[in-house]
Amino acid sequence: MLQTFRKKLFWSLDVLKGSKIKTHYKDVKNILENFDSIESKKKRAECLGKLLKHAVNTTPFYKRFTNFSSLNDFPVINKNMIRDHYDDFKSSIFRDQKNYAVYTSGSTGTPFRIFHDKNKRDRHSADVTYFNRKAGFEIGHKSYYIRHWDQYNTSNPWMVWRKNVHMHPVSRLSHEDLHHLFDTMSKDTTPKGILCYASVLDEMKIFLDSSDTAPSIERINSIIAISETLKEDTKKGIEKHLGVPVVSRYANVENGILAQQFLTGNEFHINWASYFVEVLDMDTDEPAAPGERGRIVITDLYNQCMPMIRYDTGDLGQMDYRIKNGMEYPVLDRVEGRKLDMIYDTDGEMMSPYVVYHILKYPHIKQYQFIQEGEKKYLIKLNVSPEFNSGKNILSEFKKHLGTDAEILLDFVEDIPLLSSGKRKFVINKWRSNLVEEPSRLQA
């Protein structure tokens, strides 16, 4: 009854405000589920054209591009560029209106704030509703949301009740904490979903693997992994223990939901309804070839308060194509995370961070962290059980991946600490950390 009440309350409040979210929701659904239709193509083109005209006419930063002929005439921007010219990205039309600040510290711990206008906020709510449903989560379901909670994202008691959120801090993932969390879920007989960092699911899998009996939890309808790369063995393990498909969501705080896996298949379905997504070459602003790793660059079609055009997210991915019902459409085959997370072998060749996951096949490892400290120097931190005896094998294998001249040190630790964001990084590159945020290439 409470689930139904919350759902009706959500849509009733929207009706009182002009049904803005419902209108956006229908638009998102029509565009994405009829991607190749004339109407969908027309709407996407209109949104992009409207945003570009708005940006050149109302923001100091983009006014120099008044004579643009296409999106390619605009520069690729990044966080540093926005910080350096912060006020120049603000639209004059929205300066005196009520806007909404969103904050992110990212992996570097440096605060980054972007403002959203009301229409962008409503669009984001529609995106969340649509992609939640694709994962099996409906408005009114109980959301067990496990993340870093701080003053920027903690809701007041009324919003927590209305949204039916159980806010569990990511800092509490000990064996005892997880036992208590699963016990709470077991006693909750209402429809529910889990939304958490991918690394939280790693910890859950370890806990469930070590448990004599799997927890009996009724009516888990969705499990969504966010913020970090979801490992395939974690996905399969959680699905086996809890009996629910696990999907990975690609999103960021400053924009919103950019792409998400569906219940079948591992590709990420791009949110073309609200963003224009490009995958560009690693060293130039030219498009990467299909299936080739590149920088994920997005244009937010609905933030008119602070237009973000060709924004380099700092993430890497591969774009390719799928065919369904005779229609070809682009997807992200892979999202690999921050540039900082890329590692290099001893010859200076870039490697995917996925190579580090080879460590998972060795038993008795509780936690790990791989750090490239120099051109040929690597540190592997391991939190292990007393039975662990695979050190020599790990060193031998990683020399095969990185180079026979690699200098690899194993450091046995009691814990891998969390970042200030509440996430735990498994791959860090201290040697080439300058790749995270490049200096601004366009001067004001």
VENUR-V459464 format. One record per helix or strand of 2 or more residues. SS is the DSSP state (@ for helix, = for strand). FROM is the first residue (numbers start at 0). TO is the last residue. If there is no record, write none. Layout:
# VENUR-V459464
ss-><SS;SS>
from-><FROM;FROM>
to-><TO;TO>
This chain:
# VENUR-V459464
ss-><@;@;@;@;@;@;@;@;=;=;@;=;@;=;@;=;@;=;@;=;=;=;=;=;=;=;@;=;=;@;=;=;@;=;=;@>
from-><1;19;37;62;70;78;85;91;99;111;117;141;156;164;174;191;197;219;231;245;255;267;274;292;310;326;338;342;349;352;364;376;390;406;426;432>
to-><15;32;57;64;72;83;88;93;103;115;134;146;162;168;186;196;209;225;241;251;260;269;279;299;323;337;340;343;350;360;371;383;401;411;428;434>
